[in-house]
Amino acid sequence: MPAEFDLYGVYVPRLLVLMILSFMLVILIRRSLSWLGAYSLVWHRGLFDLSLYVLLLGAVSSLTRWYFV
């Protein structure tokens, strides 16, 4: 995968694109967890959401790295 994406002459870092993609996935997962009532089992919702985001960012980054090699 390229290190940067060219959007009409503006270079956007790869990590920024992956962070936006991970954030969209986290929003979907948070809504589904809230709808299922799974947050009642979580001690600190903010820490849980942050760790979920970091895990998804790592997963998306590693999956795209192997896919675009």
Distance bins in CASP14 RR format, pairs under 12 A and 6 or more apart:
PFRMAT RR
TARGET T0000
AUTHOR 0000-0000-0000
RMODE 2
METHOD distances of the structure
MODEL  1
1 13 0 0 0 0 0 1 0 0 0 0 0
1 14 1 0 0 1 0 0 0 0 0 0 0
1 15 0 0 0 0 0 1 0 0 0 0 0
1 17 0 0 0 0 1 0 0 0 0 0 0
1 18 0 0 0 0 1 0 0 0 0 0 0
1 60 0 0 0 0 0 1 0 0 0 0 0
1 61 0 0 0 0 1 0 0 0 0 0 0
1 62 0 0 0 0 0 1 0 0 0 0 0
1 63 0 0 0 0 0 1 0 0 0 0 0
1 64 1 0 1 0 0 0 0 0 0 0 0
1 65 1 0 0 1 0 0 0 0 0 0 0
1 66 0 0 0 0 1 0 0 0 0 0 0
1 67 1 0 0 1 0 0 0 0 0 0 0
1 68 1 1 0 0 0 0 0 0 0 0 0
1 69 1 0 0 1 0 0 0 0 0 0 0
2 11 0 0 0 0 1 0 0 0 0 0 0
2 12 0 0 0 0 0 1 0 0 0 0 0
2 13 0 0 0 0 0 1 0 0 0 0 0
2 14 1 0 0 1 0 0 0 0 0 0 0
2 15 0 0 0 0 0 1 0 0 0 0 0
2 17 0 0 0 0 0 1 0 0 0 0 0
2 64 0 0 0 0 0 1 0 0 0 0 0
2 65 0 0 0 0 0 1 0 0 0 0 0
2 68 1 0 0 1 0 0 0 0 0 0 0
2 69 0 0 0 0 0 1 0 0 0 0 0
3 11 0 0 0 0 1 0 0 0 0 0 0
3 12 0 0 0 0 0 1 0 0 0 0 0
3 13 1 0 0 1 0 0 0 0 0 0 0
3 14 1 0 1 0 0 0 0 0 0 0 0
3 15 0 0 0 0 1 0 0 0 0 0 0
3 16 0 0 0 0 0 1 0 0 0 0 0
3 17 0 0 0 0 0 1 0 0 0 0 0
3 18 0 0 0 0 0 1 0 0 0 0 0
3 65 0 0 0 0 0 1 0 0 0 0 0
3 68 0 0 0 0 0 1 0 0 0 0 0
4 10 0 0 0 0 1 0 0 0 0 0 0
4 11 1 0 1 0 0 0 0 0 0 0 0
4 12 1 0 0 1 0 0 0 0 0 0 0
4 13 1 0 1 0 0 0 0 0 0 0 0
4 14 1 0 0 1 0 0 0 0 0 0 0
4 15 0 0 0 0 1 0 0 0 0 0 0
4 16 0 0 0 0 1 0 0 0 0 0 0
4 17 0 0 0 0 1 0 0 0 0 0 0
5 11 1 0 0 1 0 0 0 0 0 0 0
5 12 1 0 1 0 0 0 0 0 0 0 0
5 13 0 0 0 0 1 0 0 0 0 0 0
5 14 1 0 0 1 0 0 0 0 0 0 0
5 15 0 0 0 0 0 1 0 0 0 0 0
5 16 0 0 0 0 1 0 0 0 0 0 0
5 17 1 0 0 1 0 0 0 0 0 0 0
5 18 0 0 0 0 0 1 0 0 0 0 0
5 20 0 0 0 0 0 1 0 0 0 0 0
5 64 0 0 0 0 0 1 0 0 0 0 0
5 68 0 0 0 0 0 1 0 0 0 0 0
6 12 1 0 0 1 0 0 0 0 0 0 0
6 13 0 0 0 0 0 1 0 0 0 0 0
6 14 0 0 0 0 0 1 0 0 0 0 0
6 17 0 0 0 0 0 1 0 0 0 0 0
7 13 0 0 0 0 0 1 0 0 0 0 0
7 16 0 0 0 0 0 1 0 0 0 0 0
7 17 0 0 0 0 1 0 0 0 0 0 0
10 16 0 0 0 0 0 1 0 0 0 0 0
11 17 0 0 0 0 0 1 0 0 0 0 0
12 18 0 0 0 0 0 1 0 0 0 0 0
12 19 0 0 0 0 0 1 0 0 0 0 0
12 20 0 0 0 0 1 0 0 0 0 0 0
13 19 0 0 0 0 1 0 0 0 0 0 0
13 20 0 0 0 0 0 1 0 0 0 0 0
14 20 0 0 0 0 0 1 0 0 0 0 0
14 21 0 0 0 0 0 1 0 0 0 0 0
14 57 0 0 0 0 0 1 0 0 0 0 0
14 60 0 0 0 0 0 1 0 0 0 0 0
14 61 0 0 0 0 1 0 0 0 0 0 0
14 64 0 0 0 0 1 0 0 0 0 0 0
14 65 0 0 0 0 1 0 0 0 0 0 0
14 68 0 0 0 0 1 0 0 0 0 0 0
15 21 0 0 0 0 0 1 0 0 0 0 0
15 22 0 0 0 0 0 1 0 0 0 0 0
15 57 0 0 0 0 1 0 0 0 0 0 0
15 58 0 0 0 0 0 1 0 0 0 0 0
15 60 0 0 0 0 0 1 0 0 0 0 0
15 61 1 0 0 1 0 0 0 0 0 0 0
15 64 0 0 0 0 0 1 0 0 0 0 0
15 65 0 0 0 0 0 1 0 0 0 0 0
16 22 0 0 0 0 0 1 0 0 0 0 0
16 23 0 0 0 0 0 1 0 0 0 0 0
16 57 0 0 0 0 0 1 0 0 0 0 0
16 61 0 0 0 0 0 1 0 0 0 0 0
17 23 0 0 0 0 0 1 0 0 0 0 0
17 24 0 0 0 0 0 1 0 0 0 0 0
17 57 0 0 0 0 0 1 0 0 0 0 0
17 60 0 0 0 0 1 0 0 0 0 0 0
17 61 0 0 0 0 0 1 0 0 0 0 0
17 64 0 0 0 0 1 0 0 0 0 0 0
17 68 0 0 0 0 0 1 0 0 0 0 0
18 24 0 0 0 0 0 1 0 0 0 0 0
18 25 0 0 0 0 0 1 0 0 0 0 0
18 53 0 0 0 0 0 1 0 0 0 0 0
18 56 0 0 0 0 1 0 0 0 0 0 0
18 57 1 0 0 1 0 0 0 0 0 0 0
18 58 0 0 0 0 1 0 0 0 0 0 0
18 59 0 0 0 0 0 1 0 0 0 0 0
18 60 1 0 1 0 0 0 0 0 0 0 0
18 61 1 0 1 0 0 0 0 0 0 0 0
18 62 0 0 0 0 0 1 0 0 0 0 0
18 63 0 0 0 0 1 0 0 0 0 0 0
18 64 1 0 0 1 0 0 0 0 0 0 0
18 65 0 0 0 0 1 0 0 0 0 0 0
18 68 0 0 0 0 0 1 0 0 0 0 0
19 25 0 0 0 0 0 1 0 0 0 0 0
19 26 0 0 0 0 0 1 0 0 0 0 0
19 53 0 0 0 0 1 0 0 0 0 0 0
19 54 0 0 0 0 0 1 0 0 0 0 0
19 56 0 0 0 0 1 0 0 0 0 0 0
19 57 1 0 0 1 0 0 0 0 0 0 0
19 58 0 0 0 0 0 1 0 0 0 0 0
19 60 0 0 0 0 1 0 0 0 0 0 0
19 61 0 0 0 0 1 0 0 0 0 0 0
20 26 0 0 0 0 0 1 0 0 0 0 0
20 27 0 0 0 0 0 1 0 0 0 0 0
20 53 0 0 0 0 0 1 0 0 0 0 0
20 56 0 0 0 0 0 1 0 0 0 0 0
20 57 0 0 0 0 0 1 0 0 0 0 0
20 60 0 0 0 0 0 1 0 0 0 0 0
21 27 0 0 0 0 0 1 0 0 0 0 0
21 28 0 0 0 0 0 1 0 0 0 0 0
21 53 0 0 0 0 0 1 0 0 0 0 0
21 56 0 0 0 0 1 0 0 0 0 0 0
21 57 0 0 0 0 1 0 0 0 0 0 0
21 58 0 0 0 0 0 1 0 0 0 0 0
21 59 0 0 0 0 0 1 0 0 0 0 0
21 60 1 0 1 0 0 0 0 0 0 0 0
21 61 0 0 0 0 1 0 0 0 0 0 0
21 63 0 0 0 0 0 1 0 0 0 0 0
21 64 0 0 0 0 1 0 0 0 0 0 0
22 28 0 0 0 0 0 1 0 0 0 0 0
22 29 0 0 0 0 0 1 0 0 0 0 0
22 49 0 0 0 0 0 1 0 0 0 0 0
22 50 0 0 0 0 0 1 0 0 0 0 0
22 52 0 0 0 0 1 0 0 0 0 0 0
22 53 1 0 0 1 0 0 0 0 0 0 0
22 54 0 0 0 0 1 0 0 0 0 0 0
22 55 0 0 0 0 1 0 0 0 0 0 0
22 56 1 0 1 0 0 0 0 0 0 0 0
22 57 1 0 1 0 0 0 0 0 0 0 0
22 58 1 0 0 1 0 0 0 0 0 0 0
22 59 0 0 0 0 1 0 0 0 0 0 0
22 60 1 0 1 0 0 0 0 0 0 0 0
22 61 0 0 0 0 1 0 0 0 0 0 0
22 62 0 0 0 0 0 1 0 0 0 0 0
22 63 0 0 0 0 0 1 0 0 0 0 0
22 64 0 0 0 0 0 1 0 0 0 0 0
23 29 0 0 0 0 0 1 0 0 0 0 0
23 30 0 0 0 0 0 1 0 0 0 0 0
23 49 0 0 0 0 0 1 0 0 0 0 0
23 50 0 0 0 0 0 1 0 0 0 0 0
23 52 0 0 0 0 0 1 0 0 0 0 0
23 53 1 0 0 1 0 0 0 0 0 0 0
23 54 0 0 0 0 0 1 0 0 0 0 0
23 56 0 0 0 0 1 0 0 0 0 0 0
23 57 0 0 0 0 1 0 0 0 0 0 0
23 60 0 0 0 0 0 1 0 0 0 0 0
24 30 0 0 0 0 0 1 0 0 0 0 0
24 31 0 0 0 0 0 1 0 0 0 0 0
24 53 0 0 0 0 0 1 0 0 0 0 0
24 56 0 0 0 0 1 0 0 0 0 0 0
24 57 0 0 0 0 0 1 0 0 0 0 0
24 60 0 0 0 0 0 1 0 0 0 0 0
25 31 0 0 0 0 0 1 0 0 0 0 0
25 32 0 0 0 0 0 1 0 0 0 0 0
25 52 0 0 0 0 1 0 0 0 0 0 0
25 53 0 0 0 0 1 0 0 0 0 0 0
25 55 0 0 0 0 0 1 0 0 0 0 0
25 56 1 0 1 0 0 0 0 0 0 0 0
25 57 0 0 0 0 1 0 0 0 0 0 0
25 58 0 0 0 0 0 1 0 0 0 0 0
25 59 0 0 0 0 1 0 0 0 0 0 0
25 60 1 0 0 1 0 0 0 0 0 0 0
25 63 0 0 0 0 0 1 0 0 0 0 0
26 32 0 0 0 0 0 1 0 0 0 0 0
26 33 0 0 0 0 0 1 0 0 0 0 0
26 46 0 0 0 0 0 1 0 0 0 0 0
26 48 0 0 0 0 0 1 0 0 0 0 0
26 49 1 0 0 1 0 0 0 0 0 0 0
26 50 0 0 0 0 1 0 0 0 0 0 0
26 51 0 0 0 0 0 1 0 0 0 0 0
26 52 1 0 1 0 0 0 0 0 0 0 0
26 53 1 0 1 0 0 0 0 0 0 0 0
26 54 0 0 0 0 1 0 0 0 0 0 0
26 55 0 0 0 0 1 0 0 0 0 0 0
26 56 1 0 1 0 0 0 0 0 0 0 0
26 57 0 0 0 0 1 0 0 0 0 0 0
26 59 0 0 0 0 0 1 0 0 0 0 0
26 60 0 0 0 0 0 1 0 0 0 0 0
27 33 0 0 0 0 0 1 0 0 0 0 0
27 34 0 0 0 0 0 1 0 0 0 0 0
27 49 0 0 0 0 1 0 0 0 0 0 0
27 52 0 0 0 0 0 1 0 0 0 0 0
27 53 0 0 0 0 1 0 0 0 0 0 0
27 56 0 0 0 0 0 1 0 0 0 0 0
28 34 0 0 0 0 0 1 0 0 0 0 0
28 35 0 0 0 0 0 1 0 0 0 0 0
28 52 0 0 0 0 0 1 0 0 0 0 0
28 56 0 0 0 0 0 1 0 0 0 0 0
29 35 0 0 0 0 0 1 0 0 0 0 0
29 36 0 0 0 0 0 1 0 0 0 0 0
29 38 0 0 0 0 1 0 0 0 0 0 0
29 39 0 0 0 0 0 1 0 0 0 0 0
29 48 0 0 0 0 0 1 0 0 0 0 0
29 49 0 0 0 0 1 0 0 0 0 0 0
29 51 0 0 0 0 0 1 0 0 0 0 0
29 52 1 0 0 1 0 0 0 0 0 0 0
29 53 0 0 0 0 1 0 0 0 0 0 0
29 55 0 0 0 0 0 1 0 0 0 0 0
29 56 1 0 0 1 0 0 0 0 0 0 0
29 59 0 0 0 0 0 1 0 0 0 0 0
30 36 0 0 0 0 0 1 0 0 0 0 0
30 37 0 0 0 0 0 1 0 0 0 0 0
30 38 0 0 0 0 1 0 0 0 0 0 0
30 39 0 0 0 0 1 0 0 0 0 0 0
30 42 0 0 0 0 0 1 0 0 0 0 0
30 45 0 0 0 0 1 0 0 0 0 0 0
30 46 0 0 0 0 0 1 0 0 0 0 0
30 48 0 0 0 0 1 0 0 0 0 0 0
30 49 1 0 0 1 0 0 0 0 0 0 0
30 50 0 0 0 0 0 1 0 0 0 0 0
30 52 1 0 0 1 0 0 0 0 0 0 0
30 53 0 0 0 0 1 0 0 0 0 0 0
30 56 0 0 0 0 0 1 0 0 0 0 0
31 37 0 0 0 0 0 1 0 0 0 0 0
31 38 0 0 0 0 0 1 0 0 0 0 0
31 39 0 0 0 0 0 1 0 0 0 0 0
31 49 0 0 0 0 0 1 0 0 0 0 0
32 38 0 0 0 0 1 0 0 0 0 0 0
32 39 0 0 0 0 0 1 0 0 0 0 0
32 52 0 0 0 0 0 1 0 0 0 0 0
33 39 1 0 1 0 0 0 0 0 0 0 0
33 40 0 0 0 0 0 1 0 0 0 0 0
33 41 0 0 0 0 1 0 0 0 0 0 0
33 42 0 0 0 0 1 0 0 0 0 0 0
33 45 0 0 0 0 1 0 0 0 0 0 0
33 48 0 0 0 0 1 0 0 0 0 0 0
33 49 0 0 0 0 1 0 0 0 0 0 0
33 52 0 0 0 0 1 0 0 0 0 0 0
34 40 0 0 0 0 0 1 0 0 0 0 0
34 42 0 0 0 0 0 1 0 0 0 0 0
34 45 0 0 0 0 1 0 0 0 0 0 0
34 48 0 0 0 0 0 1 0 0 0 0 0
34 49 0 0 0 0 0 1 0 0 0 0 0
36 42 0 0 0 0 0 1 0 0 0 0 0
37 45 0 0 0 0 0 1 0 0 0 0 0
38 45 0 0 0 0 0 1 0 0 0 0 0
38 48 0 0 0 0 1 0 0 0 0 0 0
38 49 0 0 0 0 0 1 0 0 0 0 0
38 52 0 0 0 0 0 1 0 0 0 0 0
39 45 1 0 1 0 0 0 0 0 0 0 0
39 46 0 0 0 0 1 0 0 0 0 0 0
39 48 1 0 0 1 0 0 0 0 0 0 0
39 49 0 0 0 0 1 0 0 0 0 0 0
39 52 0 0 0 0 0 1 0 0 0 0 0
40 48 0 0 0 0 0 1 0 0 0 0 0
41 48 0 0 0 0 1 0 0 0 0 0 0
42 48 1 0 1 0 0 0 0 0 0 0 0
42 49 0 0 0 0 1 0 0 0 0 0 0
42 50 0 0 0 0 0 1 0 0 0 0 0
42 51 0 0 0 0 0 1 0 0 0 0 0
42 52 0 0 0 0 0 1 0 0 0 0 0
43 51 0 0 0 0 0 1 0 0 0 0 0
44 50 0 0 0 0 1 0 0 0 0 0 0
44 51 0 0 0 0 1 0 0 0 0 0 0
45 51 0 0 0 0 0 1 0 0 0 0 0
45 52 0 0 0 0 0 1 0 0 0 0 0
46 52 0 0 0 0 1 0 0 0 0 0 0
46 53 0 0 0 0 1 0 0 0 0 0 0
47 53 0 0 0 0 0 1 0 0 0 0 0
47 54 0 0 0 0 0 1 0 0 0 0 0
48 54 0 0 0 0 0 1 0 0 0 0 0
48 55 0 0 0 0 0 1 0 0 0 0 0
49 55 0 0 0 0 0 1 0 0 0 0 0
49 56 0 0 0 0 0 1 0 0 0 0 0
50 56 0 0 0 0 0 1 0 0 0 0 0
50 57 0 0 0 0 0 1 0 0 0 0 0
51 57 0 0 0 0 0 1 0 0 0 0 0
51 58 0 0 0 0 0 1 0 0 0 0 0
52 58 0 0 0 0 0 1 0 0 0 0 0
52 59 0 0 0 0 0 1 0 0 0 0 0
53 59 0 0 0 0 0 1 0 0 0 0 0
53 60 0 0 0 0 0 1 0 0 0 0 0
54 60 0 0 0 0 0 1 0 0 0 0 0
54 61 0 0 0 0 0 1 0 0 0 0 0
55 61 0 0 0 0 0 1 0 0 0 0 0
55 62 0 0 0 0 0 1 0 0 0 0 0
56 62 0 0 0 0 0 1 0 0 0 0 0
56 63 0 0 0 0 0 1 0 0 0 0 0
57 63 0 0 0 0 0 1 0 0 0 0 0
57 64 0 0 0 0 0 1 0 0 0 0 0
58 64 0 0 0 0 1 0 0 0 0 0 0
58 65 0 0 0 0 1 0 0 0 0 0 0
59 65 0 0 0 0 0 1 0 0 0 0 0
59 66 0 0 0 0 0 1 0 0 0 0 0
60 66 0 0 0 0 0 1 0 0 0 0 0
60 67 0 0 0 0 0 1 0 0 0 0 0
61 67 0 0 0 0 0 1 0 0 0 0 0
61 68 0 0 0 0 0 1 0 0 0 0 0
62 68 0 0 0 0 0 1 0 0 0 0 0
62 69 0 0 0 0 0 1 0 0 0 0 0
63 69 0 0 0 0 0 1 0 0 0 0 0
END
